Amino acid sequence: MTGTLLITGGASGIGAETARRAAKRGYKVAINYRTRDAQAMGVAADIAAHDGEAIALPGDMASEADIVRLFATVDREWGPPDALVNNAGIVSAYGRVDALDGAALAAGLAVNVAGYFLCAREAVRRMSTRHGGRGGAIVNVSSRAATVGMPNEYVHYAASKGAVDSMTRGLALEVAAEGIRVNAVSPGLIDTDIQPPGRLARLAPTVPMGRAGHPEEVAEAILWLLSPAASYVTGANLTVSGGR
Protein backbone atom coordinates (compact mmCIF):
# COMPACT_ATOMS: atom_id res chain seq x y z
CA MET A 1 0.00 0.00 0.00
CA THR A 2 1.48 3.32 -1.05
CA GLY A 3 0.42 6.91 -1.46
CA THR A 4 0.08 10.09 0.55
CA LEU A 5 -2.20 10.23 3.57
CA LEU A 6 -3.30 13.40 5.37
CA ILE A 7 -4.58 12.96 8.92
CA THR A 8 -6.14 15.89 10.75
CA GLY A 9 -5.71 15.90 14.51
CA GLY A 10 -2.83 13.48 14.21
CA ALA A 11 -0.71 14.43 17.21
CA SER A 12 -2.29 12.03 19.70
CA GLY A 13 -4.84 9.30 20.25
CA ILE A 14 -6.52 7.70 17.25
CA GLY A 15 -4.86 10.07 14.78
CA ALA A 16 -1.33 9.40 16.01
CA GLU A 17 -1.83 5.64 16.05
CA THR A 18 -3.29 5.74 12.55
CA ALA A 19 -0.29 7.76 11.36
CA ARG A 20 2.23 5.29 12.79
CA ARG A 21 0.47 2.25 11.36
CA ALA A 22 -0.13 3.88 7.98
CA ALA A 23 3.58 4.66 7.64
CA LYS A 24 4.41 1.00 8.29
CA ARG A 25 2.10 0.13 5.40
CA GLY A 26 4.00 2.42 3.05
CA TYR A 27 2.12 5.70 3.20
CA LYS A 28 3.80 9.06 3.32
CA VAL A 29 1.93 10.65 6.23
CA ALA A 30 1.10 14.31 6.72
CA ILE A 31 0.21 14.82 10.39
CA ASN A 32 -1.92 17.88 11.06
CA TYR A 33 -2.11 19.39 14.53
CA ARG A 34 -3.30 22.65 16.10
CA THR A 35 -1.23 23.31 19.21
CA ARG A 36 0.57 20.07 20.14
CA ASP A 37 3.84 20.79 18.37
CA ALA A 38 5.99 18.48 20.48
CA GLN A 39 3.58 15.55 20.22
CA ALA A 40 3.15 15.90 16.47
CA MET A 41 6.89 16.18 15.93
CA GLY A 42 7.32 13.13 18.15
CA VAL A 43 4.95 11.05 16.00
CA ALA A 44 6.81 12.15 12.87
CA ALA A 45 10.13 11.26 14.53
CA ASP A 46 8.80 7.81 15.50
CA ILE A 47 7.85 7.20 11.89
CA ALA A 48 11.23 8.38 10.59
CA ALA A 49 12.99 6.12 13.09
CA HIS A 50 11.28 3.16 11.41
CA ASP A 51 12.25 4.28 7.90
CA GLY A 52 8.91 5.90 7.16
CA GLU A 53 8.15 9.35 5.78
CA ALA A 54 6.13 11.90 7.73
CA ILE A 55 5.73 15.64 8.14
CA ALA A 56 3.95 17.52 10.93
CA LEU A 57 1.86 20.45 9.72
CA PRO A 58 0.12 23.00 11.96
CA GLY A 59 -3.37 24.21 11.20
CA ASP A 60 -6.66 24.95 12.95
CA MET A 61 -9.46 22.89 11.43
CA ALA A 62 -11.92 25.62 12.40
CA SER A 63 -10.16 27.95 9.94
CA GLU A 64 -10.86 27.72 6.21
CA ALA A 65 -7.62 29.57 5.46
CA ASP A 66 -5.62 27.08 7.54
CA ILE A 67 -7.29 24.14 5.79
CA VAL A 68 -6.54 25.54 2.33
CA ARG A 69 -2.94 26.18 3.37
CA LEU A 70 -2.62 22.67 4.82
CA PHE A 71 -3.60 21.00 1.57
CA ALA A 72 -1.41 23.36 -0.45
CA THR A 73 1.57 22.40 1.72
CA VAL A 74 0.96 18.70 1.14
CA ASP A 75 0.69 19.41 -2.59
CA ARG A 76 4.03 21.17 -2.52
CA GLU A 77 5.80 18.52 -0.45
CA TRP A 78 4.48 15.30 -1.99
CA GLY A 79 1.74 16.08 -4.47
CA PRO A 80 -2.00 15.78 -3.83
CA PRO A 81 -3.06 13.33 -1.13
CA ASP A 82 -4.45 9.93 -2.07
CA ALA A 83 -6.24 9.53 1.25
CA LEU A 84 -7.74 11.77 3.93
CA VAL A 85 -8.64 10.90 7.50
CA ASN A 86 -10.89 13.57 8.99
CA ASN A 87 -10.06 13.01 12.64
CA ALA A 88 -9.65 16.40 14.36
CA GLY A 89 -12.45 16.93 16.84
CA ILE A 90 -13.30 18.65 20.09
CA VAL A 91 -15.98 18.20 22.73
CA SER A 92 -15.80 21.93 23.67
CA ALA A 93 -18.01 21.58 26.76
CA TYR A 94 -19.49 18.98 29.11
CA GLY A 95 -22.92 19.23 30.64
CA ARG A 96 -26.60 19.56 29.84
CA VAL A 97 -27.99 21.47 26.89
CA ASP A 98 -29.63 24.01 29.17
CA ALA A 99 -26.17 24.95 30.46
CA LEU A 100 -24.52 25.12 27.04
CA ASP A 101 -22.61 28.25 26.12
CA GLY A 102 -23.14 29.55 22.58
CA ALA A 103 -19.46 30.13 21.98
CA ALA A 104 -18.63 26.55 22.99
CA LEU A 105 -21.34 25.24 20.69
CA ALA A 106 -20.03 27.28 17.76
CA ALA A 107 -16.45 26.16 18.42
CA GLY A 108 -17.43 22.50 18.39
CA LEU A 109 -19.44 22.76 15.21
CA ALA A 110 -16.67 24.72 13.49
CA VAL A 111 -14.15 21.90 13.98
CA ASN A 112 -16.37 18.81 13.99
CA VAL A 113 -18.67 19.71 11.11
CA ALA A 114 -17.41 22.65 9.04
CA GLY A 115 -13.80 21.46 9.31
CA TYR A 116 -14.74 18.02 8.01
CA PHE A 117 -16.67 19.50 5.10
CA LEU A 118 -13.89 21.89 4.11
CA CYS A 119 -11.22 19.19 4.28
CA ALA A 120 -13.43 16.91 2.21
CA ARG A 121 -13.93 19.73 -0.30
CA GLU A 122 -10.20 20.18 -0.71
CA ALA A 123 -9.66 16.42 -0.98
CA VAL A 124 -12.37 15.95 -3.61
CA ARG A 125 -10.97 18.81 -5.68
CA ARG A 126 -7.70 16.89 -5.85
CA MET A 127 -8.87 13.26 -5.96
CA SER A 128 -11.93 13.33 -8.19
CA THR A 129 -11.58 12.10 -11.75
CA ARG A 130 -14.04 14.87 -12.59
CA HIS A 131 -11.28 17.33 -11.69
CA GLY A 132 -8.49 15.35 -13.32
CA GLY A 133 -7.55 13.40 -10.20
CA ARG A 134 -6.77 9.71 -9.90
CA GLY A 135 -9.28 8.82 -7.20
CA GLY A 136 -8.76 8.29 -3.50
CA ALA A 137 -10.37 7.46 -0.18
CA ILE A 138 -11.74 9.49 2.71
CA VAL A 139 -12.48 8.20 6.19
CA ASN A 140 -14.40 10.40 8.61
CA VAL A 141 -13.97 9.67 12.30
CA SER A 142 -17.48 9.87 13.73
CA SER A 143 -18.64 8.52 17.10
CA ARG A 144 -21.16 6.19 18.67
CA ALA A 145 -22.26 9.34 20.47
CA ALA A 146 -24.26 10.17 17.33
CA THR A 147 -26.52 7.18 18.05
CA VAL A 148 -26.41 7.15 21.85
CA GLY A 149 -27.17 10.89 22.07
CA MET A 150 -25.05 11.44 25.21
CA PRO A 151 -27.70 13.04 27.45
CA ASN A 152 -26.35 15.00 30.43
CA GLU A 153 -22.84 14.93 28.97
CA TYR A 154 -22.54 16.41 25.48
CA VAL A 155 -25.60 16.27 23.25
CA HIS A 156 -24.03 18.99 21.09
CA TYR A 157 -21.00 16.77 20.35
CA ALA A 158 -23.29 13.84 19.54
CA ALA A 159 -25.23 16.06 17.15
CA SER A 160 -22.04 17.16 15.42
CA LYS A 161 -21.15 13.52 14.83
CA GLY A 162 -24.64 12.88 13.52
CA ALA A 163 -23.86 15.52 10.92
CA VAL A 164 -20.65 13.66 10.07
CA ASP A 165 -22.67 10.48 9.51
CA SER A 166 -25.02 12.28 7.12
CA MET A 167 -22.11 13.94 5.35
CA THR A 168 -20.38 10.58 4.90
CA ARG A 169 -23.38 8.98 3.26
CA GLY A 170 -24.21 11.92 1.02
CA LEU A 171 -20.66 12.61 -0.11
CA ALA A 172 -20.05 8.92 -0.79
CA LEU A 173 -22.98 8.87 -3.21
CA GLU A 174 -21.93 12.17 -4.76
CA VAL A 175 -18.42 11.05 -5.69
CA ALA A 176 -18.84 7.27 -6.07
CA ALA A 177 -18.49 7.49 -9.85
CA GLU A 178 -15.46 9.79 -9.58
CA GLY A 179 -13.02 7.30 -8.09
CA ILE A 180 -13.44 8.34 -4.45
CA ARG A 181 -14.66 6.12 -1.62
CA VAL A 182 -16.02 7.84 1.50
CA ASN A 183 -16.61 5.93 4.72
CA ALA A 184 -16.75 6.54 8.45
CA VAL A 185 -15.73 4.81 11.64
CA SER A 186 -17.72 5.30 14.83
CA PRO A 187 -15.58 4.63 17.89
CA GLY A 188 -17.24 3.97 21.21
CA LEU A 189 -15.54 4.48 24.57
CA ILE A 190 -11.85 4.75 23.63
CA ASP A 191 -8.92 5.38 25.98
CA THR A 192 -7.69 8.75 24.67
CA ASP A 193 -7.13 12.14 26.23
CA ILE A 194 -10.48 13.44 24.97
CA GLN A 195 -11.99 11.62 27.96
CA PRO A 196 -12.41 13.69 31.14
CA PRO A 197 -10.99 12.27 34.40
CA GLY A 198 -12.92 9.29 35.75
CA ARG A 199 -15.15 8.77 32.72
CA LEU A 200 -13.42 5.63 31.45
CA ALA A 201 -13.59 3.91 34.82
CA ARG A 202 -17.24 4.87 35.24
CA LEU A 203 -18.44 3.75 31.82
CA ALA A 204 -16.18 0.78 30.98
CA PRO A 205 -18.40 -1.67 32.95
CA THR A 206 -21.36 -0.67 30.75
CA VAL A 207 -19.60 -1.82 27.56
CA PRO A 208 -20.68 -5.36 26.58
CA MET A 209 -17.02 -6.37 26.15
CA GLY A 210 -16.31 -4.99 29.64
CA ARG A 211 -13.57 -2.51 28.74
CA ALA A 212 -12.70 0.66 26.92
CA GLY A 213 -11.17 0.37 23.47
CA HIS A 214 -7.66 1.35 22.43
CA PRO A 215 -6.61 3.79 19.70
CA GLU A 216 -4.92 1.05 17.69
CA GLU A 217 -8.22 -0.85 17.43
CA VAL A 218 -9.82 2.14 15.73
CA ALA A 219 -6.72 2.81 13.62
CA GLU A 220 -6.87 -0.67 12.13
CA ALA A 221 -10.49 -0.13 11.11
CA ILE A 222 -9.58 3.18 9.47
CA LEU A 223 -6.68 1.64 7.57
CA TRP A 224 -8.84 -1.22 6.34
CA LEU A 225 -11.38 1.25 4.94
CA LEU A 226 -8.57 3.13 3.19
CA SER A 227 -7.06 -0.04 1.77
CA PRO A 228 -7.72 -1.93 -1.49
CA ALA A 229 -9.28 -4.65 0.67
CA ALA A 230 -12.27 -2.30 1.02
CA SER A 231 -12.39 -1.44 -2.68
CA TYR A 232 -16.16 -2.09 -2.95
CA VAL A 233 -17.06 -0.30 0.30
CA THR A 234 -18.37 3.26 0.25
CA GLY A 235 -20.98 5.09 2.28
CA ALA A 236 -20.42 2.68 5.18
CA ASN A 237 -20.06 3.45 8.87
CA LEU A 238 -17.98 0.89 10.75
CA THR A 239 -18.73 0.77 14.48
CA VAL A 240 -15.74 0.11 16.75
CA SER A 241 -17.34 0.09 20.18
CA GLY A 242 -17.07 -3.27 21.92
CA GLY A 243 -20.80 -3.69 21.35
CA ARG A 244 -21.79 -0.44 23.08
Sequence and secondary structure as in RCSB ss.txt:
>XXXX:A:sequence
MTGTLLITGGASGIGAETARRAAKRGYKVAINYRTRDAQAMGVAADIAAHDGEAIALPGDMASEADIVRLFATVD
REWGPPDALVNNAGIVSAYGRVDALDGAALAAGLAVNVAGYFLCAREAVRRMSTRHGGRGGAIVNVSSRAATVGM
PNEYVHYAASKGAVDSMTRGLALEVAAEGIRVNAVSPGLIDTDIQPPGRLARLAPTVPMGRAGHPEEVAEAILWL
LSPAASYVTGANLTVSGGR
>XXXX:A:secstr
  EEEEETT SSHHHHHHHHHHHHTTEEEEEEESS HHHHHHHHHHHHHTT EEEEEE  TT HHHHHHHHHHHH
HHHSS SEEEE        S GGG  HHHHHHHHIIIIIHHHHHHHHHHHHH GGGT   EEEEEE  THHHH  
TTT HHHHHHHHHHHHHHHHHHHHHGGGTEEEEEEEE SB STTS TTHHHHHGGGSTTSS B HHHHHHHHHHH
HSGGGTT  S EEEESTT 
